[in-house]
Amino acid sequence: MSKKIYYLLKPLIPRRFQIFFRRKRIQSILSEFKDVWPILKGSEKKPGNWNGWPDGKKFALVLTHDVEHQRGYDRVIKLMNVEKELGFVSSFYFVPERDYIVEKKLLNTLKESGFEYGVHGLYHDGKLFSTEEEFLKRAKKINHYLKDWNTVGFRAPAMHHNLDLIGALDIEYDLSTFDTDPFEPQNDGVGTIFPFWVDNKRNKNGGYIEIPYTLPQDFLLFILMKEKTINIWKKKIDWIVKNNGIVQFNVHPDYLDFSGKSDALEEFSIEIYKEILNYIKDNYSEQYWLVLPYNLAKFWKEKVESK
């Protein structure tokens, strides 16, 4: 009920006040979750049929980006070029009907550059899972965009999730969950740093692969918590590597400052993101399987779930 009230009132609350109150809330509850965040003991348990990553790699590395508004959309190519220059590829998730128009030219540029893209909800209004009827109505439109964009990947806005209803989408994988993140509006983590199969009769394939994000989101760390270093990311990455899981980032281009004139309220420097990518390259060269979500889902379905 409180979540419904929040999304009802959210359009009336100035953005500055939204962030102020969320920062205060994080500060007040942070100590409560020190035993389950950023590392949840037990989430490192390996699936029974899993025999390791391709080519003997120690861990899988998945870079993803949710594009929230026009500001983020305008930065997609800049972010893509930064990653290309450092030797990485990633996947971008776009909101079909918000304040920007997703152009086929941009999608083609991403694909031709070896990147991936998918659908990020429909409106991003917090109401996607308000009722089953509402979700199924929106699912028809989401499926239209999945087909039109020629993609099979989905992530719900605000990490809201209902793994049963999500099966109504024409997808092969979903990214709407996390191993542990008690600061999300819907904070029920899946408790694993590995992908898993969701058996789902709604889905045309009989189910889909769920790929949880495992690194704290950029908005939480650098906007709400106002972190100045990459230490939390490093700590979690080192632990995941030790346990052979997936390192999945969700970094939003909306919050990345490329100009060096960061908006202190809601941006952090691209240099922070570059620093963590260089940390991975410098410390784990040849040890990570850099993989796009589609290929990870395909591998997991064929090599793990089929056994």
Secondary structure, DSSP 8 states (H G I E B T S, - for coil): -HHHHHHHHGGGS-HHHHHHHHHHHHHHHGGGGTTTSS--TTTT---TT----GGG-SEEEEEEEEE-SHHHHTTHHHHHHHHHHHT---EEEE-SSSSS---HHHHHHHHHTT-EEEE--SS-SS-TTS-HHHHHHHHHHHHHHHHHHT--EE--GGG---HHHHTTSS-SEE---BS--TTSSS------SS-EEEE-TTSTTSEEEE--B-S--HIIIIIIS---SSHHHHHHHHHHHHTT-EEEEE--GGGEESSS---TTT-EEHHHHHHHHHHHHHHHTTTEEE--HHHHHHHIIIIIIT-
